[in-house]
Amino acid sequence: MTRVAAVDCGTNSTRLLVAEAGSPLATVEREMRVTRLGAGVDRTGHLDDAALARTVDVIAGYHERALALGAQRMRIAATSAIRDAVDRHRFLDAVGERTGVAAEVLTGDAEAATAFAGATRSVDGAPPYLVLDIGGGSTELITGTEGPEALASHQIGCVRLTERCLAGDPPTEQELAGARAVAREELGAAIARTQAATARTVIGVAGTVTTLAALHLGLPFYDAGRIHGTRLPRAAVDELTDALARQPAAARAELGPMAPGREDVIVGGAIVLREAMALLEGDEVLVSEADILDGLALALLDAAGRDQVG
């Protein structure tokens, strides 16, 4: 049985999946660390030294863990923060030196297509689908049935929106209004490009959506098995966004399902989700724990299968 490892280096978090072929994947291990690789990139265009160092350390640890678990193939993919950084070579060189694996930088379109593949193969919803992937630096909207048919990647994510608009702790009403306006402008363009309003099922992926689902369920801690497949109502998103926006980050950090390091950007992500649902005029989002990370692993397994046939 071929075992593979995928690493997703996002703007906010760095994640590992070790998996084998299953239905569609059999998870061996998942790990997530908030490393904030994209800290300051929106403002400076350069990678922060401390953020780069801690992210590469985590990736090196993931590489060792994947080898210990018997992974035969590995893929390390970076997204919005590295796309935007003019000194991205520092990341690519450091990862190569520490792991021996050539990291890749996904384009916005490739990121969207990979997220669609991961999300739609693991949930029970009616096509056509809209996959809404709210990352740290960008948000992807992907529509399709069997595969992506239209996609858009826009530079609006939980970290980027927070750094641009939400300086207060908690944010002021003026800051919140500004964040909502920025999100609406970016998302409106993406929805028009993808004809997203025609989708029958909206699938929400990544940490903002899954954390809001956990809070909606009242979970005392983050439980991926309970969260996956949850239907998150629009009314609940509205209530949670308002409640979180009234709290300082320290209070949010005390909420059981809140991953360390997410408490200061969850309001930005919630605003993106809230505005997307309002523009789509949808009643709910189907929450999936499977996303771009699963798409990366599926692609590795597909490649391994082709090699064995060949």
Sequence and secondary structure as in RCSB ss.txt:
>XXXX:A:sequence
MTRVAAVDCGTNSTRLLVAEAGSPLATVEREMRVTRLGAGVDRTGHLDDAALARTVDVIAGYHERALALGAQRMR
IAATSAIRDAVDRHRFLDAVGERTGVAAEVLTGDAEAATAFAGATRSVDGAPPYLVLDIGGGSTELITGTEGPEA
LASHQIGCVRLTERCLAGDPPTEQELAGARAVAREELGAAIARTQAATARTVIGVAGTVTTLAALHLGLPFYDAG
RIHGTRLPRAAVDELTDALARQPAAARAELGPMAPGREDVIVGGAIVLREAMALLEGDEVLVSEADILDGLALAL
LDAAGRDQVG
>XXXX:A:secstr
  EEEEEEE SSEEEEEEEEESSSEEEEEEEEEE  TTTTHHHHSS  HHHHHHHHHHHHHHHHHHHHTT SEEE
EEE HHHHH TTHHHHHHHHHHHHS   EE  HHHHHHHHHHHHHTSS   SSEEEEEE SS EEEEEESSSEEE
EEEES  HHHHHHHH  SSS  HHHHHHHHHHHHHHHHHHHHHHTGGG SEEEEESHHHHHHHHHHHT SS  HH
HHTT EEEHHHHHHHHHHHHHS HHHHHTSTT  TT TTTHHHHHHHHHHHHHHHT SEEEEES SHHHHHHHHH
HHHHHHHHH 
